[in-house]
Structure formats: C-alpha cells, structure tokens
C-alpha cells in the first residue's frame, strides 16, 4: 500500500482508505457536542461553537485562519494541500434559529438526545449535521494520508440564519480564497442540488387619498386599489409562472405574503402595500420580473380613480438570479459518483430555498448544495437528524473530496 513516486494509488484505494477512517461513534459524539452548544442567532454568539469545530482540525494539522468583522461571529477557514492545484471549498453554518415555544418540544432543545436512531435538538439538522459530516470527512482525508493534488478548504460560518452578512458574505469576499468549486452543506436529504432558486421579492405600494369614511367618493381608496392589483396579478401572471420551468427546479412562483395599510376604521386609506415573495428559475431576471408586475399593476390601478402604484424590488431579499452548475462539471460529477458508490440518489436536482452558496455562485464559481437532513424539519420543534443520514453524508463528502483534490492514478 506504500506510495512510491510514479506509482500512484488508484482512486478506489484512496476511497477505501478514507472511508475506513470515518468512525460512527466519533462522528455522532462530535455532532452531539456541537448541538449542545446553543449558538442561537439572534443574537448569534457563535464563539464556543466555532472553537469546538476548529479544535480537531487544528489538532490534525490543518492551517487555520479566522475571518470576522464581529467579535461574537468568527468564521473559521481550515485548509490542507498545495495551493497550486484546484481548490475545493466546503462550508456549512453553526448558528441556529431560536427554539420557539419550549412547550412544543418533547426533547431537550440543546440536549442532543438520541432516540430511534435519531439525534434531536435545535440545529441537529440545520445545519450542524452538515458541519459534523464535513469536519469528520476532512479529518478522515487527513488521517488516511490521502495524497493531495489540490487544496481542501473547510469553512464553517457563524452567520447564516440572519442573512450571512457576517458569515458567507464576508468569507466569499476574503482575499486569497479562490475556490474552483464550492459544496454548501444544507439539508438536501443527501441529494445533489446543482443550484438554488433565485428571488425577486417585490414591494407594491398604492397611494390614494384620505376622506371621511362616510364620504368615500371624496377619497381614493388605496386598499381597494391594492386589491385590484393583487387580483390582476393572480389572474394574469401567476398562472403563467407555472410554465416557467427548469429541469432542476420546481416552477417559478409568487405568493403575496405580507399586506399593510389603512389609517382608522372611519377613514378612507391613502396608503397600502404588500410584499410579493417571488421565486425565480434560471433564465428569469429579477428586474424583468419587477417590470412585468409593474405593467399589470399600472393597468389594474386604473380601476380606482385617483390612486397610483409603485413597484420595487426589496433590496435585501429581492434581486438574485437562480444558480445552476452544469451537470457535467467535475464538482457535480464527483458528488453524484459519491452517491452512486454509497447507494444514494444519483439524480441531480435543485434547491428551492436560498443558501450561503449564492455568495459563491454569484461569482460564477460552480456551487452545489448537499447535506444530510430534511429541510421541512428545520426551524421546527423536535428538529432531528437520522444517524444514518449524517454517516452517509460524511462518507459522501469524503469521497467527493478525494475525487476532486486527491492525487491518484487515472
Ligand atoms: Zn441552514
């Protein structure tokens, strides 16, 4: 098994070596330890969680760097391998959402209790299962002595649940980190997601004119104007969105999720607004999506004389194109082949929600989303992760790492 110059090991040998270094007891103990650290965001104090994640990587000989702009939100970057080859960056986040009503939980929210082959707790799935699987996979690569032709970067983040400004946004702008591929760990049921949907969150504001509620003809009712706009959108635009499809994703969609307006029960309202949660597929452009809503709104508002309407993208949520890495990209192929070897799904798909991966995908870097757990369990009471799911993910990440940055005989 010794490695000699000019006599590289085969990929199969390397895969067997790395898989042999993944130990279930160790992986689950590490995951439980991390779940027991309540890194709730807000306020988002992730110092203990990042220290916990960094320690085994540091002890194993990874180069450690921290990037942060807030004391309580460190982000760790742990790397091994030569810098002159390809770079694979693997990331996930250690912050978790609040527990909500304590009474809704039948398990201790930060107890990491094991029952029926599951670990329960806030963040057990979102996103500490991905964190644990990634860190343990990277340790296995190191311990197995896998020869590396490229660089493996493990990046664990403090801030995701509140938007990623102090997490992925910061790290993706950090100098010297120029990954060729990114694997973003979120709950995909260990399926390979080639990208994520984009969004064009839109605010519609109707302006009218106040009047006494008993004399409505003297005013222009902004709420009724908004109702005209919403109904027109539902009739004219929403049905069309179902036809905007992409093989990896659910169709383009829209939903009116917030509405605000009115002054007083006996006053004709002069202002009303709503928020359209608009999710888009590859090929759609946020500005064009705003424009088509605007066109319909301008026509519909004519039904309420004296009222006018403005339509704008919401700055933080709105305006992001969908991403989709090509299936033939080595990144997608490596992850699919890992799944094939482990008997998991080999059918690529797309992720409906937004993730930290967008910060990398926006730079044109092939970025996929892959991780253990069911996204529909996230942010709920009694969140859990299957032990078998974490183990499968740790193995799959390890195989993908070996395939992408390992040095082996072709
Ligand atoms: Zn998450």
Boltz pocket constraint, residues with backbone or C-beta under 6 A from the ligand:
constraints:
  - pocket:
      binder: B
      contacts: [[A, 93], [A, 126], [A, 127], [A, 160], [A, 185], [A, 186]]
      max_distance: 6.0
